[in-house]
Amino acid sequence: MMESTQSQAVTLMIQGTASDVGKSLLTAALCRILKQDGRRVAPFKSQNMSLNSYVTPDGKEIGRAQGMQADACGIEATTDMNPILLKPKKDMEAQVVVHGKPIGDLGAREYREQYLPLAEQIVKDALFRLREKYDAVIIEGAGSPAEVNLKDRDIVNMRLAGWADAPVILVADIDRGGVFAAIVGTMEILEPEERDRVQGIIINKFRGDVSLLTPGLDWLEQRIQKPVLGVVPFLNDLVLEDEDSASLDGKVNRWGTSPDPQIDIVVIRLPHLSNFTDFDPLLKEPGVRVRFIRSLQEWGQPDVVILPGSKNTVEDMLYLRESGLVQKLFSHIESGGRVTGICAGYQMMGRRLLDPDHVESNVPELAGLGIFPMETVFTKDKRTERINGHTVAGFKENGIAVEGYEIHMGSTTFLQPVTHPFHIRLNRLSDEPESYHWDGAIAPNGLVWGTYIHGILHNDDFRHRWLNEVRSGKGVPLSEHEISFNGLREQSFDRLADHVRQHVNMERVYQIMDRWNSIDSAKVRMKDE
């Protein structure tokens, strides 16, 4: 067990009876509550599997959820908050990102048998550094602690709780059904010392009259001899990022869509879709409908089609062809429709995708859409950078400030001159003229454009003016109201914190955190050692 000193932060770990029970948002809520109460707090998740990533200020890649949680804490995210990120590329294989940089692609068995023993020390060291710097660390588990086939090399749940000397709150999702069986079953599978570490239960995503649940709660507490710390009702309309695309449908349903849309935007839901949070601000724009589609049957009559990011550009380009969506896309362009490509979607807009070293696939060369005279060569070097800059050409109004981030493994070159819509620089470099470079490409009519900038639509001024260009082209009234998406996000953090305060016994949670190092917990810690 990691040696603990009096100066190290107290810890609390949120584990779940399954994936997608709400661990990430409850962790964010506790982070914001502790911040509001004057504690210097940080999030931690040892290993994250997600295609929805976040770039830290120093140009490193971590899971999006930990970046969001750091924002809830009011601090800058670092790779210590998520030292290991797994980005699935295809069945049974993922890119392994360690402290923000990829170390290679590993199969599931190879990762488990060869890399997990090395990962253990990486996780311990990152956690130790966080505990040296902050007053409290809120740790998010992964999946379920009851996965008996994974427990011997666990670095994400109960073994991690032991290294962190953390009490555990177990979270269950009542919305999916079977909540009592999930809780009791999880507790039964845990080893005795692991059960001792669980200090309370939170039932999440409740809908209905909580008084009708009371007999079940009484039975549960008697059955497992653990307190129910709260029943948290389902909270709609939070403008906070999801961890991965598994929750994408739920997000669109929760955030809603305009009942009478002026603008219909289609995002192609690629099989390896990544960083879908690029489109979150569009979901909050009045008069804008966003649809994520997979097939020709869902096409409809969009005003804008967006080609999004992807973890496997080559395979997703093949998917576009096989699905017939390429022909539909060209018909859309020919009829005066708008198309935007972001990152991988931008790469697909070129003439060729070259992968001589099989970085993304076993296909060494593939024709792209040919919209712009460019080609992309995939290399093993990954670019992860925060950027800022401004628009320079192609839109009706230029000089609009933009910021965002880049995450890609391809280098794009132009075979003929093109118009570049953005002039940007890396945030970590100086403001000298040579630190700037051109980004993207835009058609002469301004209707079709692409960029490497993730988060481009999070820029309120740019998004507002671009959407008004779309409105103007349709002959519908322009919008005079500019949405502050970051303002909505900050309000969501506070709403979430207030909601959890109202429905969770926070006095008991603080007691669990602050009294864990007392004599009462010595037996549990000794067993972990």
N, C-alpha and C positions, 0 to 999 in steps of 0.2 A: 504493500500500500504506500502511496505517496506520503512523505512526511509532512505533517501539518504544523504550522506555527500560528501563534496567536495573531500575527499581523495578516494572515491570509483571510480572504473573503469567506463569509458564510455561503453555503450552497443550498440549492433546492432543485430537485429534479422532477420534471413532468414526463411521466411515461403514460402509454396508452394501451388499451386492450386490443388495439388494431391500428392499422394505418388510417389516416384521414379522419381521426376522431376529434380533431381540433387542437392538437398539441401546440402547433405553431402559433395560433392566435392566442391561446391561453398564456403561452410563454410571453408573447408580446404584451398582453394585458398586464401580467405581473411585472414585466420590465417597466412599463409606463407608470404603474402604481408605485413601485419603489422609487422611481425617479421623482414623482410628485411628492413623495414623502421624504425626500431629501437624501436618499441613499445613492451612492455611486454604484450603478449596477450595469452588468454586461450579460449578453446572451452567450450560450455555448451549445453547439451540436457537433459531436466528434466526427461523425460521418454522415453525409447527406447524399441521397441519390436523387438528382433533379436535373432537368434540362432548362430550368428557369434560374439563371445565375445573375450575380451582382458583381460589379467591379469596384474594388476598394479604391480609396484615394491614391494609393501607391501603385495602381495598375495590376492588381491581383484578382483572381476569380474565386468567389465563394458562392454558397447557396443563396438564392434570393431571400429565403425566409430569414436567414441570419442577418442579412443586410437590412431588411425591414425591421427586425427586432432591435438592431443597433440604433436605427432611427427612433424607435420608441423610447430607447434609453437616452436619446439626445447626445450620442457619441458617434465618432467615426468608426466604421467597421474595419476590422483587421482579419487576417487569415487565422489568427488564433481562435476566433469565434467559430470557425468551421475549417479545421485543418485538412480534412479529407473530403473531397467532392467527387462523386461518381456520376459521370454523364453517359447514360446508355447510348450506344451507337447502333446496336442490333441485338437480336436475341442472344442472351448469355455473354455479352461482351460490352464493356464500358471503358471510356477514357477515364483514367485515374488522375485526378488533379490534387496535388499535395502542396499545401501552403500557397495556393493560387496559381501554380504552374503545372502543366501536364507532365507526367513522367512516362506515359505510354498507355497502350490499350491492353487490358487483361480480361481473360475469360473468368467466369464466376468461380470455377474450381481453382484456377491458378491464383486468383486474388485471395481466396479463402485460405489456401494451403501455403502459399509462398509469401504473400504480402501482409496479411493480417498480423503475424508475429512482429513484423517491423513497425506496423501502424500503431501498435500499442504504446510504444515510447513516444511517438510523435504526438499522440493524443494527450498523454500524461504531461508532456512538456508544455504544450499549448495551454492546457488547463491551469497548470502551475503558474504560468506567466499572467494569466488573467486574474487569478486569485491574489497575486502579489499587487496588482494594480487597482483593483476595485474593492468595494465594501461587500458586494453580493454578486453571485453569479447564478443565473437561472439557466438550468441545463434542460435541453429538450432531448428526449429519447427518440428512437426510430422504430417504427413498426410496433411489435409487441415484445415484452420481456419473456413471454411464455413460448417462444419458438425453441422447442427443446433441441432441435437439430443444429441450432446455431449457438447455443449457450456456451459451449466450451471455448470458443474464440470470440466471444462477444466483446465489442468495444463501444457499443451504443446504448446499452441498457443497464442491467444490474451490476455487471463487473465495473462499468464506468461509474456507477453510483458509489461503489466501494472505493475506487481510486479518488473520487471527489469527496468522499466522506459526506455524502448527501442524503438527506431524507427524501423520500419519494412520495409524490401525490399521483395516484393512478386515475386516469381520465377515461371515461367510456362515453360512447355516442349512442344516446337513446333513440335518435331519429332513424337509425338503421334497424332497430328492433333487437330483441334478445339481450337487453342491457344487463339484466341480473345474471343471466347465464354467462355472459362475457366476463363480468367482474368476478363471480365466484369461480368460474373455470380458470381464469388467470391466476387468482390467488391459490387455488389448489395445485397448480403446476409449479408455482414458485417453491424454491427451497425454503426451509424454516427461517434461516437468517435473512433471506430476501423478503419474506412476508413481514418479518420484524421491521425491515427498513421502510415498508409502506406505512405512511402515517395518516393517510386519509384518501377519500374518494371524491372526485368531482364528476357529476353526471352532466354531460354537455348536449347542446342542441335540442333542448326540450321544447315541445309545443303543447299547449293546453293548460289545464288547471292543476297546479302543483299539489293541491290538497288531495287530489285523487291518487297521487303517487305516494303519499305518506305511509300507508300500510306496507308498501313494498320497501320503502327506505328503512322502516323500523325492522322489518324482517332481515334486510341486508346487513344492517349494523349488528344485529344479533348473530347472524350466520358467520360473518367474517371477523367480527370483533374489531372493526375499524370504523371511524366516524365518517359520515357523509358530510363533507365540508361545504357542499353547495350543489344546487341544481341550476344550471345556467340556461336560460331560455335562448332559443334561436334568435340571433340578431342579424337583421337584414341590412343591406345597403352600406356595408363597411367598404371604404375605398382603400383596401389593403391587399397586398399581393398574395397570391396563392403559391404554394410550393411547386406544383407541377401541373401538367395539362390534364391529369385525372380529374381535377376539380373545375375544369374550364366550363363545362356545361352548367354546373351549379352556379358558377359566377355569373354567367350571362342571364340565367333565370333570376338570380337574386338581385342583380343590379338593374334588371329590367331593360326595356327598350322603349323608344319613343312611340306613343300610341298613334301618332300621325306624322311619320317621318318625312322630312324634306329630302334627306340624303340617305341612300341605301348603300352601305359599304359591305363588301364581301371580303373575308379573309380566307384564303385557301388553307384548309386544315391539313397540312402535310403530315405524313406518317411520323416524321421525326421532328415535328414542330418544336421549336425552342423559343424561349424568351417571349412568350405570348403576352406578357405584361406590357409590351410595346403598345398594345391597343386599349389598355385600361382607360385612358382619358377619353377615348371615343365613346365608351359605354356610358359616360356621364354627360355627354353633350346633348342638350335639348334638340329635338328635331333630327337626330342622327340614329339610324338603326345599323347595328353591326351583326353580321351573320357569319359564322364559321362553317364552311361547307366542305364536303368531301367529294361530291359527285356532280355530274351534269344536271341531274334531276333537281338539285338544290339551287341552281344558278340564279334563276329569276331574272330581274332587270336591274342589275347594280349600276350605280353611278361611278363607283370606285372599286377596283379589285386590287387587293394587296397580296403580294407574295412575301410571306414572312420568313423569319429565321428558321434554320434547320440544323440538326446535328449531323446530317448526312446529305449534303447537297446533291451528290451524284444520284443516289437512290431516289431522292425525292423528285429530281428532274425526270427520271425514268417513270416515276409514278404519274407525273403530270401528263406525260405522253400516253401512257397506257390507259389512263382514265378518260382520255378525250378532252381534258380541260385545256390543253394547249390550243387546239383549234378554236375553242370557245373564247379563249383569251384574245386570239388574233382577230376574231370577228368583233369582239368588243372594242379593240383598238381602232379597227378600220371604220367602225361606226361612230367614232369620236368619243369613246369611253376613256376613262382615266385608269391608269395602272401605276402602282407604287411598289417597288421592291426594297426590302430591308435586309441587309447582310446577305445570307444565302439566297434570298429572293432576288437581290441585286446581282449576285454572281450569276444566277440563272439567266439574267437578261442579256448576258454576253453571248459571243459566238461559240466559245469552246470552254469546257471544263477539263483541265488536265490534271491527272493524278498519277504521275509516273512512279512514285514511291508507295502507291496504295495506302495513302494516309487515310482516306475516307472510304474507299471501296476497292474492289478488284477490277474496276473498269479504268484503264489508263487514259482514255480520251472519250469525251462525250460532247455532242453538239448541244449548245445551249439554245435559247430562244432567238438569239440573233437580233435583238432589238437595238443593242448598242454595239459598236465595233470594238469589242474588248474581249480578253480571255483571262481566265483565272487558273493559276497553277497552285495546287495544294502542296504545302510543305509541312514539315514536322514542327516548325516554329509557330507558336500561337501568339497572336496579337491580342492583348487585353489592356485597354487604356481608357481612361476618362478623357473626354475632349470638350473643347468649347470653340466657338467661332461665330460665323454669321452667314446668311445667304448672300450670294453674289450675282446670280443670274438665273433666268428661266421662270421665276415667279413674277407675279404682277408687282409685288413690292419686295425690294431687296434691302440688305443691311439689317435684317432681322436677326437678333442674337439667338443662338442655339447652343445647347450643351447636351451631352449624352455620353455614350461609351461604346467602345468597339470590342467585340469578341469574335475572332475568326482565325482560321488556319490557312487562308488563301491569299495569294498576292495577285492583284489585278493590274494588267497593263492594257494600254489602249493602242489599237492598230491604226486608228485614224484620229484626228482631233475631234473632241466632243466639247459640249458646254457642260461645265461643272457647276452644280447649284450651290455648293458649300465651300467655304474657306475656313479651315479648322486647324487647331493645334492641340498637342497633348498637354493636359493640365499640369503634368509634373515637369514640363520643360519651361524655359524662360520665354519671355514675351518678345524675343528678338524675331525679326521678319523671317529668318531662315527656319524657324521652328514651325512655321505654318505650312500647310499643304492643301491641295485641292481634293475634294471628296465628291464622289457620285457622278451621275450623268443625268441629263434632262433633254427631252426631245424639243425641237424648235417651237412647237406649239404649247409647251409647258404642261401637257396633259399626262405624259409618261415620264417618270423619273425613278431613280434608285439611289441608295445611299448605304454606306456601312454603319451609319449612326443608329445604334439601338437607343430608344428613348427619344427619338426625334419628335414624336407626337406628344411627349410630356412637356414640351416647350409651349406654354399657354399662348403667347403672342403668335408664334409660327402656326400652331394648330388652328387658332381662331381665323387667321387670315387665309390659310389654305382652304379651310372649310367654306369660307365666304367666296373664294374663287370657284369652288364647286357649285355653290348656290347661284352665283352670278351666271355660270355657264348653263344652268338649268332655267334661269329666269325666275327664280323664287326669291322672296325677300331675304336680305342679308340679316345676319344676327348682329345685334349691337352689344350683346352681353358676353364678356370674356370670362370663361370659367377658370378659377384658380385651382388646378388639380392638386397641387401640393397643399393648398389650404384645406381642401376637402380631406386629404389624407391625414393632416394633423388633427382635424376635428374628429376623424374616425378613431385615431389613437385614444383621444380623450373620451369619446363615447364608449369605446370598448372597455377602457379602464373603469369608467363610472358603472357600466353594466355589470362587470365582474365584482366590483365592490358591493353592489346592491345584492348580488345573488350568491356570493361566496363569503364565508366567515373569515375575513382577512385577519381579524385578531388572532384566530386560531392558526392561520397560516404563518403569521409572524412568530407565534410561539413555537411552532414546529421548526422554523428556520433558526431562531435564536437560542433555543434550548437544546438543540441536537447534540451539542458538544458537552452536555451534562453527563453525569454519572449514568443516567438512565439509558444512554445509547452506547455505553462502553462495551457491552456484550456484543452488540451488532458489529461494532468496528473491529473488535478482536477476531470475530469469525471471518470478516473480510480479509484480514491480514493473513 
